[in-house]
Amino acid sequence: MDSLGVFAWKTHGLEAGSAYHSVNNLISFYLVAFGFDTISSTVALPDFAADMALTIISAALLYYIGTKNGWFEEKTSESKLI
C-alpha cells in the first residue's frame, strides 16, 4: 500500500489524499512552467527516493496536525460547530 493509501485509511476517507494529490500536481506543474524542473520519461533512483520521502513525511505531518485539530473525527448530528 502506498503512503497516500495509508493516509486515506487513517483519515477515514479519500478527500485528504485526493486534496494532497491535487496540490502536489499543481506544485509540479508550476515548477515545470517556471523552469525550476524538467519533464522526463525516466526517473533516477535518487529523485524517486527523495519524492517518496517527501510524500511520506508531509503526509505524516498532515495526519499529525489533523489529528491534533480534530479534522478527521466522525461528525454526528449532536456535534456542535465552533
N, C-alpha and C positions, 0 to 999 in steps of 0.2 A: 504494500500500500504506500502511496506517495505521501509527501508531507501535507499537501492540501487535502488529501483524503482523510488523514488523521484529524486535520483542522475541522473539516465538515462533521466528522463523527463526534469530536469533543464539543462542538458548538451546537449540536443537535439540528443541523440544517445546512443547506448548500449556500445560503446567502453570503456568509462571511467569506468562504472560499471563492465564490464567484466574484465578489467585490474585490478581493485581493488579486485575483487573476486579471480582472479588468484594469485595475490600477497599474499592475505590472506591465501589461500590454501598452498602456498609454505612455508610461515612462520609457519603455523600449522604443516606441515609435518616435518620441521627441528626441531621444539620444541619437537615433539614426538621422532624423530630419535636420538636426542642427550640427551634424558632423562629428559628434563625440564618439560614435561607434559605427561599425560597418555591418552590412548584412552578408552572411556567408552560409553556404550549404553544408559546410563541415564545421565540427566543433572540436576544439582541442580539449584534452582532458583537464588541464588547469582551469580553463574557462567554465567547463561543466561543473567541476568541483566547487569553484567559487560561487556559481549560481545556485547550486543546491544548498551550500552552507548558508548563503544569504536568505534563501527562501525558508529554510528550517528555522533559522534564528529569528527572522522577522515574524513568522507565523507563531512561534513560541512566545515572542514578546507581545504580539497582539492578543493571544489567548490569555496570557497572564494579566494584562491590563483589562481585558474584557471581563475576566472572572472577578477581579477586584472591584470593578464598577457595576457588576451585575448585568452585563449586556446579554448574557446567554441563559438567563434564568427563565423558567416557564412563567408566562404571564397568565393569570387567571382573572375571572370577572371580579373577584374580590380584591384584586390588586389595585392600589391607588397610584395614580401617576403623580410624580412630584414635579 
